[in-house]
């Protein structure tokens, strides 16, 4: 069974990867469409900030 520290590290890395993906979409303006709705590029910047913040919080909490 995995220790809590290992699980926190895995979650932090996955959130960091998601954050970087949002940042790359924001920089390169990659279009994403769901049905008839095109997701605004600026929304990826918000996703970058939120996922990055959560990644830092989870990474810091693994030491406790």
PyMOL Python script that loads the backbone (N, CA, C, O; Angstrom):
from pymol import cmd

cmd.read_pdbstr("""\
ATOM      1  N   UNK A   1       0.843  -1.187   0.000  1.00  0.00           N
ATOM      2  CA  UNK A   1       0.000   0.000   0.000  1.00  0.00           C
ATOM      3  C   UNK A   1       0.886   1.249   0.000  1.00  0.00           C
ATOM      4  O   UNK A   1       1.930   1.280   0.652  1.00  0.00           O
ATOM      5  N   UNK A   2       0.468   2.247  -0.719  1.00  0.00           N
ATOM      6  CA  UNK A   2       1.248   3.470  -0.825  1.00  0.00           C
ATOM      7  C   UNK A   2       1.115   4.325   0.427  1.00  0.00           C
ATOM      8  O   UNK A   2       0.055   4.388   1.049  1.00  0.00           O
ATOM      9  N   UNK A   3       2.203   4.974   0.777  1.00  0.00           N
ATOM     10  CA  UNK A   3       2.177   5.894   1.909  1.00  0.00           C
ATOM     11  C   UNK A   3       1.495   7.193   1.479  1.00  0.00           C
ATOM     12  O   UNK A   3       1.397   7.500   0.291  1.00  0.00           O
ATOM     13  N   UNK A   4       1.033   7.937   2.461  1.00  0.00           N
ATOM     14  CA  UNK A   4       0.366   9.213   2.172  1.00  0.00           C
ATOM     15  C   UNK A   4       1.323  10.187   1.484  1.00  0.00           C
ATOM     16  O   UNK A   4       0.905  10.949   0.612  1.00  0.00           O
ATOM     17  N   UNK A   5       2.586  10.170   1.861  1.00  0.00           N
ATOM     18  CA  UNK A   5       3.557  11.067   1.229  1.00  0.00           C
ATOM     19  C   UNK A   5       3.698  10.761  -0.259  1.00  0.00           C
ATOM     20  O   UNK A   5       3.807  11.672  -1.080  1.00  0.00           O
ATOM     21  N   UNK A   6       3.695   9.479  -0.598  1.00  0.00           N
ATOM     22  CA  UNK A   6       3.821   9.089  -2.008  1.00  0.00           C
ATOM     23  C   UNK A   6       2.583   9.499  -2.793  1.00  0.00           C
ATOM     24  O   UNK A   6       2.692  10.000  -3.912  1.00  0.00           O
ATOM     25  N   UNK A   7       1.418   9.290  -2.216  1.00  0.00           N
ATOM     26  CA  UNK A   7       0.174   9.683  -2.888  1.00  0.00           C
ATOM     27  C   UNK A   7       0.137  11.190  -3.100  1.00  0.00           C
ATOM     28  O   UNK A   7      -0.253  11.653  -4.171  1.00  0.00           O
ATOM     29  N   UNK A   8       0.536  11.958  -2.094  1.00  0.00           N
ATOM     30  CA  UNK A   8       0.569  13.421  -2.238  1.00  0.00           C
ATOM     31  C   UNK A   8       1.533  13.843  -3.329  1.00  0.00           C
ATOM     32  O   UNK A   8       1.242  14.764  -4.092  1.00  0.00           O
ATOM     33  N   UNK A   9       2.672  13.184  -3.411  1.00  0.00           N
ATOM     34  CA  UNK A   9       3.634  13.516  -4.460  1.00  0.00           C
ATOM     35  C   UNK A   9       3.071  13.216  -5.845  1.00  0.00           C
ATOM     36  O   UNK A   9       3.241  14.017  -6.764  1.00  0.00           O
ATOM     37  N   UNK A  10       2.408  12.081  -6.008  1.00  0.00           N
ATOM     38  CA  UNK A  10       1.815  11.724  -7.303  1.00  0.00           C
ATOM     39  C   UNK A  10       0.745  12.737  -7.699  1.00  0.00           C
ATOM     40  O   UNK A  10       0.699  13.174  -8.849  1.00  0.00           O
ATOM     41  N   UNK A  11      -0.111  13.108  -6.756  1.00  0.00           N
ATOM     42  CA  UNK A  11      -1.175  14.084  -7.046  1.00  0.00           C
ATOM     43  C   UNK A  11      -0.572  15.435  -7.393  1.00  0.00           C
ATOM     44  O   UNK A  11      -1.044  16.105  -8.312  1.00  0.00           O
ATOM     45  N   UNK A  12       0.474  15.848  -6.663  1.00  0.00           N
ATOM     46  CA  UNK A  12       1.125  17.129  -6.939  1.00  0.00           C
ATOM     47  C   UNK A  12       1.729  17.146  -8.341  1.00  0.00           C
ATOM     48  O   UNK A  12       1.630  18.150  -9.047  1.00  0.00           O
ATOM     49  N   UNK A  13       2.347  16.052  -8.742  1.00  0.00           N
ATOM     50  CA  UNK A  13       2.941  15.977 -10.085  1.00  0.00           C
ATOM     51  C   UNK A  13       1.853  16.014 -11.160  1.00  0.00           C
ATOM     52  O   UNK A  13       2.002  16.705 -12.168  1.00  0.00           O
ATOM     53  N   UNK A  14       0.766  15.279 -10.950  1.00  0.00           N
ATOM     54  CA  UNK A  14      -0.332  15.289 -11.935  1.00  0.00           C
ATOM     55  C   UNK A  14      -0.954  16.681 -12.064  1.00  0.00           C
ATOM     56  O   UNK A  14      -1.269  17.121 -13.171  1.00  0.00           O
ATOM     57  N   UNK A  15      -1.132  17.373 -10.937  1.00  0.00           N
ATOM     58  CA  UNK A  15      -1.660  18.739 -10.994  1.00  0.00           C
ATOM     59  C   UNK A  15      -0.679  19.680 -11.690  1.00  0.00           C
ATOM     60  O   UNK A  15      -1.098  20.572 -12.428  1.00  0.00           O
ATOM     61  N   UNK A  16       0.613  19.492 -11.467  1.00  0.00           N
ATOM     62  CA  UNK A  16       1.617  20.325 -12.130  1.00  0.00           C
ATOM     63  C   UNK A  16       1.604  20.102 -13.640  1.00  0.00           C
ATOM     64  O   UNK A  16       1.729  21.050 -14.415  1.00  0.00           O
ATOM     65  N   UNK A  17       1.453  18.845 -14.053  1.00  0.00           N
ATOM     66  CA  UNK A  17       1.375  18.536 -15.494  1.00  0.00           C
ATOM     67  C   UNK A  17       0.134  19.180 -16.107  1.00  0.00           C
ATOM     68  O   UNK A  17       0.203  19.744 -17.199  1.00  0.00           O
ATOM     69  N   UNK A  18      -0.995  19.097 -15.412  1.00  0.00           N
ATOM     70  CA  UNK A  18      -2.213  19.747 -15.895  1.00  0.00           C
ATOM     71  C   UNK A  18      -2.064  21.252 -15.975  1.00  0.00           C
ATOM     72  O   UNK A  18      -2.552  21.887 -16.910  1.00  0.00           O
ATOM     73  N   UNK A  19      -1.383  21.821 -14.987  1.00  0.00           N
ATOM     74  CA  UNK A  19      -1.139  23.261 -14.977  1.00  0.00           C
ATOM     75  C   UNK A  19      -0.281  23.678 -16.175  1.00  0.00           C
ATOM     76  O   UNK A  19      -0.555  24.686 -16.826  1.00  0.00           O
ATOM     77  N   UNK A  20       0.743  22.902 -16.448  1.00  0.00           N
ATOM     78  CA  UNK A  20       1.621  23.207 -17.589  1.00  0.00           C
ATOM     79  C   UNK A  20       0.849  23.058 -18.905  1.00  0.00           C
ATOM     80  O   UNK A  20       1.054  23.837 -19.836  1.00  0.00           O
ATOM     81  N   UNK A  21      -0.034  22.065 -18.983  1.00  0.00           N
ATOM     82  CA  UNK A  21      -0.853  21.895 -20.196  1.00  0.00           C
ATOM     83  C   UNK A  21      -1.743  23.115 -20.422  1.00  0.00           C
ATOM     84  O   UNK A  21      -1.886  23.586 -21.550  1.00  0.00           O
ATOM     85  N   UNK A  22      -2.343  23.627 -19.339  1.00  0.00           N
ATOM     86  CA  UNK A  22      -3.157  24.841 -19.456  1.00  0.00           C
ATOM     87  C   UNK A  22      -2.313  26.033 -19.909  1.00  0.00           C
ATOM     88  O   UNK A  22      -2.750  26.829 -20.741  1.00  0.00           O
ATOM     89  N   UNK A  23      -1.111  26.150 -19.360  1.00  0.00           N
ATOM     90  CA  UNK A  23      -0.230  27.257 -19.739  1.00  0.00           C
ATOM     91  C   UNK A  23       0.153  27.170 -21.219  1.00  0.00           C
ATOM     92  O   UNK A  23       0.159  28.181 -21.922  1.00  0.00           O
ATOM     93  N   UNK A  24       0.468  25.972 -21.684  1.00  0.00           N
ATOM     94  CA  UNK A  24       0.823  25.806 -23.099  1.00  0.00           C
ATOM     95  C   UNK A  24      -0.345  26.139 -24.018  1.00  0.00           C
ATOM     96  O   UNK A  24      -0.161  26.746 -25.074  1.00  0.00           O
ATOM     97  N   UNK A  25      -1.553  25.737 -23.608  1.00  0.00           N
ATOM     98  CA  UNK A  25      -2.730  26.098 -24.411  1.00  0.00           C
ATOM     99  C   UNK A  25      -2.905  27.609 -24.450  1.00  0.00           C
ATOM    100  O   UNK A  25      -3.232  28.175 -25.493  1.00  0.00           O
ATOM    101  N   UNK A  26      -2.686  28.259 -23.313  1.00  0.00           N
ATOM    102  CA  UNK A  26      -2.816  29.717 -23.243  1.00  0.00           C
ATOM    103  C   UNK A  26      -1.781  30.398 -24.144  1.00  0.00           C
ATOM    104  O   UNK A  26      -2.110  31.341 -24.863  1.00  0.00           O
ATOM    105  N   UNK A  27      -0.547  29.928 -24.109  1.00  0.00           N
ATOM    106  CA  UNK A  27       0.530  30.545 -24.894  1.00  0.00           C
ATOM    107  C   UNK A  27       0.317  30.340 -26.394  1.00  0.00           C
ATOM    108  O   UNK A  27       0.461  31.278 -27.179  1.00  0.00           O
ATOM    109  N   UNK A  28      -0.025  29.112 -26.791  1.00  0.00           N
ATOM    110  CA  UNK A  28      -0.133  28.796 -28.212  1.00  0.00           C
ATOM    111  C   UNK A  28      -1.536  28.968 -28.785  1.00  0.00           C
ATOM    112  O   UNK A  28      -1.727  28.851 -29.996  1.00  0.00           O
ATOM    113  N   UNK A  29      -2.514  29.243 -27.934  1.00  0.00           N
ATOM    114  CA  UNK A  29      -3.873  29.502 -28.413  1.00  0.00           C
ATOM    115  C   UNK A  29      -4.537  28.306 -29.059  1.00  0.00           C
ATOM    116  O   UNK A  29      -5.257  28.455 -30.046  1.00  0.00           O
ATOM    117  N   UNK A  30      -4.308  27.131 -28.521  1.00  0.00           N
ATOM    118  CA  UNK A  30      -4.870  25.904 -29.083  1.00  0.00           C
ATOM    119  C   UNK A  30      -6.392  25.898 -28.869  1.00  0.00           C
ATOM    120  O   UNK A  30      -6.857  26.027 -27.736  1.00  0.00           O
ATOM    121  N   UNK A  31      -7.158  25.750 -29.939  1.00  0.00           N
ATOM    122  CA  UNK A  31      -8.626  25.774 -29.786  1.00  0.00           C
ATOM    123  C   UNK A  31      -9.164  24.456 -29.226  1.00  0.00           C
ATOM    124  O   UNK A  31      -8.702  23.376 -29.593  1.00  0.00           O
ATOM    125  N   UNK A  32     -10.138  24.563 -28.339  1.00  0.00           N
ATOM    126  CA  UNK A  32     -10.843  23.397 -27.800  1.00  0.00           C
ATOM    127  C   UNK A  32     -12.337  23.684 -27.931  1.00  0.00           C
ATOM    128  O   UNK A  32     -12.814  24.753 -27.550  1.00  0.00           O
ATOM    129  N   UNK A  33     -13.062  22.711 -28.474  1.00  0.00           N
ATOM    130  CA  UNK A  33     -14.496  22.879 -28.686  1.00  0.00           C
ATOM    131  C   UNK A  33     -15.249  21.701 -28.081  1.00  0.00           C
ATOM    132  O   UNK A  33     -14.899  20.541 -28.301  1.00  0.00           O
ATOM    133  N   UNK A  34     -16.299  22.021 -27.308  1.00  0.00           N
ATOM    134  CA  UNK A  34     -17.215  21.017 -26.779  1.00  0.00           C
ATOM    135  C   UNK A  34     -18.570  21.247 -27.440  1.00  0.00           C
ATOM    136  O   UNK A  34     -19.268  22.217 -27.143  1.00  0.00           O
ATOM    137  N   UNK A  35     -18.919  20.346 -28.330  1.00  0.00           N
ATOM    138  CA  UNK A  35     -20.166  20.521 -29.065  1.00  0.00           C
ATOM    139  C   UNK A  35     -20.091  21.787 -29.910  1.00  0.00           C
ATOM    140  O   UNK A  35     -19.253  21.887 -30.806  1.00  0.00           O
ATOM    141  N   UNK A  36     -20.966  22.756 -29.628  1.00  0.00           N
ATOM    142  CA  UNK A  36     -20.958  24.035 -30.351  1.00  0.00           C
ATOM    143  C   UNK A  36     -20.230  25.133 -29.591  1.00  0.00           C
ATOM    144  O   UNK A  36     -20.103  26.254 -30.084  1.00  0.00           O
ATOM    145  N   UNK A  37     -19.749  24.813 -28.391  1.00  0.00           N
ATOM    146  CA  UNK A  37     -19.125  25.833 -27.541  1.00  0.00           C
ATOM    147  C   UNK A  37     -17.610  25.762 -27.640  1.00  0.00           C
ATOM    148  O   UNK A  37     -17.011  24.720 -27.373  1.00  0.00           O
ATOM    149  N   UNK A  38     -16.990  26.881 -28.027  1.00  0.00           N
ATOM    150  CA  UNK A  38     -15.539  26.947 -28.071  1.00  0.00           C
ATOM    151  C   UNK A  38     -15.041  27.531 -26.752  1.00  0.00           C
ATOM    152  O   UNK A  38     -15.431  28.636 -26.373  1.00  0.00           O
ATOM    153  N   UNK A  39     -14.181  26.793 -26.055  1.00  0.00           N
ATOM    154  CA  UNK A  39     -13.664  27.208 -24.756  1.00  0.00           C
ATOM    155  C   UNK A  39     -12.727  28.389 -24.965  1.00  0.00           C
ATOM    156  O   UNK A  39     -11.791  28.298 -25.761  1.00  0.00           O
ATOM    157  N   UNK A  40     -12.964  29.510 -24.257  1.00  0.00           N
ATOM    158  CA  UNK A  40     -12.079  30.665 -24.405  1.00  0.00           C
ATOM    159  C   UNK A  40     -10.654  30.343 -23.945  1.00  0.00           C
ATOM    160  O   UNK A  40     -10.456  29.609 -22.976  1.00  0.00           O
ATOM    161  N   UNK A  41      -9.682  30.891 -24.638  1.00  0.00           N
ATOM    162  CA  UNK A  41      -8.281  30.638 -24.303  1.00  0.00           C
ATOM    163  C   UNK A  41      -7.938  31.215 -22.928  1.00  0.00           C
ATOM    164  O   UNK A  41      -7.126  30.636 -22.206  1.00  0.00           O
ATOM    165  N   UNK A  42      -8.542  32.342 -22.559  1.00  0.00           N
ATOM    166  CA  UNK A  42      -8.223  32.947 -21.267  1.00  0.00           C
ATOM    167  C   UNK A  42      -8.618  32.042 -20.109  1.00  0.00           C
ATOM    168  O   UNK A  42      -8.073  32.170 -19.013  1.00  0.00           O
ATOM    169  N   UNK A  43      -9.562  31.124 -20.336  1.00  0.00           N
ATOM    170  CA  UNK A  43      -9.977  30.204 -19.291  1.00  0.00           C
ATOM    171  C   UNK A  43      -8.847  29.240 -18.922  1.00  0.00           C
ATOM    172  O   UNK A  43      -8.781  28.758 -17.791  1.00  0.00           O
ATOM    173  N   UNK A  44      -7.971  28.964 -19.868  1.00  0.00           N
ATOM    174  CA  UNK A  44      -6.823  28.111 -19.568  1.00  0.00           C
ATOM    175  C   UNK A  44      -5.843  28.808 -18.633  1.00  0.00           C
ATOM    176  O   UNK A  44      -5.149  28.136 -17.869  1.00  0.00           O
ATOM    177  N   UNK A  45      -5.769  30.125 -18.671  1.00  0.00           N
ATOM    178  CA  UNK A  45      -4.898  30.829 -17.731  1.00  0.00           C
ATOM    179  C   UNK A  45      -5.431  30.675 -16.315  1.00  0.00           C
ATOM    180  O   UNK A  45      -4.661  30.503 -15.370  1.00  0.00           O
ATOM    181  N   UNK A  46      -6.740  30.737 -16.172  1.00  0.00           N
ATOM    182  CA  UNK A  46      -7.354  30.520 -14.857  1.00  0.00           C
ATOM    183  C   UNK A  46      -7.082  29.082 -14.400  1.00  0.00           C
ATOM    184  O   UNK A  46      -6.760  28.851 -13.234  1.00  0.00           O
ATOM    185  N   UNK A  47      -7.208  28.133 -15.303  1.00  0.00           N
ATOM    186  CA  UNK A  47      -6.904  26.738 -14.990  1.00  0.00           C
ATOM    187  C   UNK A  47      -5.454  26.543 -14.602  1.00  0.00           C
ATOM    188  O   UNK A  47      -5.148  25.753 -13.709  1.00  0.00           O
ATOM    189  N   UNK A  48      -4.557  27.256 -15.268  1.00  0.00           N
ATOM    190  CA  UNK A  48      -3.132  27.208 -14.931  1.00  0.00           C
ATOM    191  C   UNK A  48      -2.896  27.695 -13.507  1.00  0.00           C
ATOM    192  O   UNK A  48      -2.152  27.071 -12.749  1.00  0.00           O
ATOM    193  N   UNK A  49      -3.523  28.800 -13.145  1.00  0.00           N
ATOM    194  CA  UNK A  49      -3.335  29.341 -11.797  1.00  0.00           C
ATOM    195  C   UNK A  49      -3.895  28.407 -10.727  1.00  0.00           C
ATOM    196  O   UNK A  49      -3.242  28.148  -9.715  1.00  0.00           O
ATOM    197  N   UNK A  50      -5.098  27.907 -10.954  1.00  0.00           N
ATOM    198  CA  UNK A  50      -5.742  27.041  -9.956  1.00  0.00           C
ATOM    199  C   UNK A  50      -4.987  25.723  -9.806  1.00  0.00           C
ATOM    200  O   UNK A  50      -4.688  25.308  -8.686  1.00  0.00           O
ATOM    201  N   UNK A  51      -4.679  25.066 -10.912  1.00  0.00           N
ATOM    202  CA  UNK A  51      -3.977  23.781 -10.839  1.00  0.00           C
ATOM    203  C   UNK A  51      -2.570  23.955 -10.263  1.00  0.00           C
ATOM    204  O   UNK A  51      -2.097  23.106  -9.507  1.00  0.00           O
ATOM    205  N   UNK A  52      -1.910  25.047 -10.618  1.00  0.00           N
ATOM    206  CA  UNK A  52      -0.577  25.306 -10.073  1.00  0.00           C
ATOM    207  C   UNK A  52      -0.614  25.539  -8.574  1.00  0.00           C
ATOM    208  O   UNK A  52       0.229  25.027  -7.837  1.00  0.00           O
ATOM    209  N   UNK A  53      -1.587  26.307  -8.127  1.00  0.00           N
ATOM    210  CA  UNK A  53      -1.742  26.577  -6.697  1.00  0.00           C
ATOM    211  C   UNK A  53      -2.039  25.286  -5.932  1.00  0.00           C
ATOM    212  O   UNK A  53      -1.442  25.030  -4.886  1.00  0.00           O
ATOM    213  N   UNK A  54      -2.951  24.483  -6.450  1.00  0.00           N
ATOM    214  CA  UNK A  54      -3.279  23.216  -5.789  1.00  0.00           C
ATOM    215  C   UNK A  54      -2.079  22.267  -5.763  1.00  0.00           C
ATOM    216  O   UNK A  54      -1.873  21.548  -4.786  1.00  0.00           O
ATOM    217  N   UNK A  55      -1.297  22.269  -6.829  1.00  0.00           N
ATOM    218  CA  UNK A  55      -0.102  21.440  -6.863  1.00  0.00           C
ATOM    219  C   UNK A  55       0.877  21.831  -5.760  1.00  0.00           C
ATOM    220  O   UNK A  55       1.450  20.967  -5.097  1.00  0.00           O
ATOM    221  N   UNK A  56       1.064  23.117  -5.567  1.00  0.00           N
ATOM    222  CA  UNK A  56       1.973  23.601  -4.520  1.00  0.00           C
ATOM    223  C   UNK A  56       1.441  23.241  -3.142  1.00  0.00           C
ATOM    224  O   UNK A  56       2.197  22.797  -2.279  1.00  0.00           O
ATOM    225  N   UNK A  57       0.143  23.429  -2.933  1.00  0.00           N
ATOM    226  CA  UNK A  57      -0.467  23.122  -1.631  1.00  0.00           C
ATOM    227  C   UNK A  57      -0.321  21.633  -1.303  1.00  0.00           C
ATOM    228  O   UNK A  57       0.054  21.278  -0.186  1.00  0.00           O
ATOM    229  N   UNK A  58      -0.615  20.767  -2.271  1.00  0.00           N
ATOM    230  CA  UNK A  58      -0.516  19.325  -2.034  1.00  0.00           C
ATOM    231  C   UNK A  58       0.931  18.920  -1.804  1.00  0.00           C
ATOM    232  O   UNK A  58       1.209  18.089  -0.940  1.00  0.00           O
ATOM    233  N   UNK A  59       1.856  19.493  -2.562  1.00  0.00           N
ATOM    234  CA  UNK A  59       3.275  19.157  -2.388  1.00  0.00           C
ATOM    235  C   UNK A  59       3.770  19.549  -0.995  1.00  0.00           C
ATOM    236  O   UNK A  59       4.493  18.790  -0.350  1.00  0.00           O
ATOM    237  N   UNK A  60       3.378  20.733  -0.539  1.00  0.00           N
ATOM    238  CA  UNK A  60       3.789  21.174   0.779  1.00  0.00           C
ATOM    239  C   UNK A  60       3.151  20.334   1.891  1.00  0.00           C
ATOM    240  O   UNK A  60       3.757  20.141   2.945  1.00  0.00           O
ATOM    241  N   UNK A  61       1.949  19.842   1.663  1.00  0.00           N
ATOM    242  CA  UNK A  61       1.243  19.089   2.706  1.00  0.00           C
ATOM    243  C   UNK A  61       1.807  17.669   2.866  1.00  0.00           C
ATOM    244  O   UNK A  61       1.505  17.004   3.857  1.00  0.00           O
ATOM    245  N   UNK A  62       2.602  17.203   1.934  1.00  0.00           N
ATOM    246  CA  UNK A  62       3.130  15.835   2.029  1.00  0.00           C
ATOM    247  C   UNK A  62       4.168  15.690   3.126  1.00  0.00           C
ATOM    248  O   UNK A  62       4.434  14.576   3.578  1.00  0.00           O
ATOM    249  N   UNK A  63       4.753  16.782   3.558  1.00  0.00           N
ATOM    250  CA  UNK A  63       5.785  16.746   4.593  1.00  0.00           C
ATOM    251  C   UNK A  63       5.220  16.607   5.984  1.00  0.00           C
ATOM    252  O   UNK A  63       5.958  16.327   6.929  1.00  0.00           O
ATOM    253  N   UNK A  64       3.910  16.801   6.129  1.00  0.00           N
ATOM    254  CA  UNK A  64       3.294  16.763   7.461  1.00  0.00           C
ATOM    255  C   UNK A  64       2.916  15.354   7.859  1.00  0.00           C
ATOM    256  O   UNK A  64       2.386  15.142   8.950  1.00  0.00           O
TER     257      UNK A  64
END
""", "prot")
cmd.dss("prot")
cmd.show_as("cartoon", "prot")
cmd.util.cbc("prot")
cmd.orient("prot")
